[in-house]
């Protein structure tokens, strides 16, 4: 191989290694986030002051993340946007506890 081909091969190898490192970092971050989200949704289910809508949403999120098969696949949750902010606050509280 000539020098141009060697440089191109080295570049491809570096790029492949960089993509692999990025993917591994992303997967590790996603795994941590899933644990956090699952715990937040479980805290919503345990919260005696949670509304029915919040509990249903928590079940739907757990269903999506954990693949429990609690929720029929055809079910769409109306009003999910209305409680997303509240769940975000619960996630922030859990993150603050972790620090």
Secondary structure, 3 states (H helix, E strand, C coil): CCHHHHHHHHHHHHHHHHHHHHHHHHHHHHHHHHHHHHHHHHHHHHCCCCCHHHHHHHHHHHHHHHCCCCCCCCCCCCCHHHHHHHHHHHHHHHHHHHC
